Amino acid sequence: MLDQTKRLTARRVNGIRTGYWTAAKKEPIVQKLGEYEDTGLEPAEIRELAEEKARASMWTDPADALPNYGVRVLIARVKDPNEPPIVEQATRGLNGWWRVYGTNVKRILAWMPMPKAPEVAK
């Protein structure tokens, strides 16, 4: 995440012009722009990646919301009280049950959408 105190630009809010302005010297701006261009990504792609990262790190408490029935999600649950929680793939079933690898589970700590699979090179 970009440290906002290290930004080289700021949004114009004077109502006359739109866009950005800067008081920075040219060289730091050119270097930062070069770093962004080296990623090969457009700003929209960078925003999409940031949104995907934020979604992927967000676990949902089942008391707050539930996925649709039959949709594959990741769940976190306690399988052994003496061990830390585990993460497994599951689908939401009927009557509060979760289908996990052929078994039914009643209690989970949290769930989240499945991350996107990596793209395979052709």
C-alpha positions as CSV (number, residue, x, y, z in Angstrom):
1,M,0.0,0.0,0.0
2,L,1.3,3.4,-1.0
3,D,2.3,5.5,2.0
4,Q,0.2,8.6,1.4
5,T,2.8,10.8,3.1
6,K,5.2,9.8,0.3
7,R,3.0,10.8,-2.6
8,L,4.5,13.0,-5.2
9,T,1.1,14.4,-6.3
10,A,-2.2,15.6,-4.8
11,R,-5.6,16.0,-6.3
12,R,-6.7,19.5,-7.3
13,V,-9.6,20.7,-5.2
14,N,-9.8,24.3,-6.2
15,G,-12.8,23.9,-8.5
16,I,-11.0,25.6,-11.4
17,R,-8.9,22.7,-12.8
18,T,-9.3,19.0,-12.3
19,G,-6.6,16.3,-12.0
20,Y,-3.4,16.4,-10.0
21,W,-0.7,18.9,-9.1
22,T,2.8,18.7,-7.5
23,A,5.4,20.8,-6.0
24,A,8.0,18.0,-6.4
25,K,11.0,18.3,-8.7
26,K,10.9,16.5,-12.0
27,E,13.5,13.8,-11.3
28,P,11.6,12.0,-8.4
29,I,8.4,12.1,-10.5
30,V,10.1,10.5,-13.5
31,Q,11.7,7.8,-11.3
32,K,8.3,6.9,-9.7
33,L,6.6,6.9,-13.1
34,G,9.3,4.6,-14.4
35,E,8.7,2.2,-11.5
36,Y,5.0,2.1,-12.2
37,E,5.6,1.6,-16.0
38,D,8.0,-1.2,-15.3
39,T,5.1,-3.2,-13.7
40,G,3.5,-3.4,-17.2
41,L,0.1,-2.7,-15.6
42,E,-2.4,0.0,-16.3
43,P,-3.9,2.0,-13.3
44,A,-7.2,0.1,-13.6
45,E,-5.3,-3.3,-13.4
46,I,-3.4,-2.1,-10.3
47,R,-6.7,-1.0,-8.7
48,E,-8.3,-4.4,-9.6
49,L,-5.3,-6.3,-8.0
50,A,-5.7,-4.1,-4.8
51,E,-9.4,-4.9,-4.6
52,E,-8.8,-8.6,-5.1
53,K,-6.2,-8.6,-2.4
54,A,-8.6,-6.8,0.0
55,R,-11.4,-9.3,-0.8
56,A,-9.1,-12.3,-0.4
57,S,-8.0,-11.2,3.0
58,M,-11.5,-10.6,4.3
59,W,-13.0,-13.5,6.3
60,T,-16.7,-13.3,6.9
61,D,-18.3,-14.3,10.2
62,P,-21.2,-16.7,9.4
63,A,-23.4,-14.8,11.8
64,D,-23.0,-11.7,9.5
65,A,-23.5,-13.3,6.1
66,L,-23.5,-16.6,4.3
67,P,-22.6,-17.6,0.8
68,N,-25.2,-19.0,-1.6
69,Y,-26.0,-22.7,-1.4
70,G,-23.6,-24.9,-3.3
71,V,-21.0,-22.2,-4.0
72,R,-17.5,-23.3,-3.2
73,V,-15.8,-21.2,-0.5
74,L,-12.9,-21.4,1.9
75,I,-13.9,-22.0,5.6
76,A,-11.9,-21.8,8.7
77,R,-12.8,-24.2,11.5
78,V,-11.5,-25.9,14.6
79,K,-11.0,-29.6,13.9
80,D,-9.1,-30.4,17.0
81,P,-9.4,-28.1,20.1
82,N,-5.7,-28.6,20.8
83,E,-4.7,-27.4,17.3
84,P,-5.0,-24.0,15.5
85,P,-7.9,-23.6,13.1
86,I,-7.6,-25.1,9.7
87,V,-8.7,-23.8,6.3
88,E,-10.6,-26.1,3.9
89,Q,-12.8,-25.8,0.8
90,A,-16.5,-26.2,1.5
91,T,-20.0,-25.6,0.2
92,R,-22.9,-24.4,2.2
93,G,-25.6,-27.1,2.6
94,L,-29.0,-27.2,4.1
95,N,-30.0,-26.7,7.7
96,G,-26.8,-25.0,8.7
97,W,-24.5,-27.8,7.5
98,W,-21.3,-27.3,5.5
99,R,-20.1,-30.0,3.0
100,V,-16.3,-30.5,3.5
101,Y,-14.6,-33.1,1.4
102,G,-17.5,-35.6,1.6
103,T,-18.4,-34.9,5.2
104,N,-20.9,-32.6,6.9
105,V,-19.6,-30.0,9.3
106,K,-21.9,-27.9,11.6
107,R,-19.6,-25.2,13.0
108,I,-17.2,-22.9,11.3
109,L,-15.3,-19.9,12.5
110,A,-15.5,-17.9,9.2
111,W,-15.7,-18.2,5.4
112,M,-14.4,-16.3,2.4
113,P,-14.8,-16.5,-1.4
114,M,-12.5,-18.7,-3.3
115,P,-9.5,-16.8,-4.7
116,K,-9.1,-16.7,-8.5
117,A,-7.1,-19.6,-9.9
118,P,-3.8,-18.6,-11.6
119,E,-3.8,-18.2,-15.3
120,V,-2.0,-21.0,-17.1
121,A,0.4,-20.0,-19.8
122,K,-0.6,-21.3,-23.3
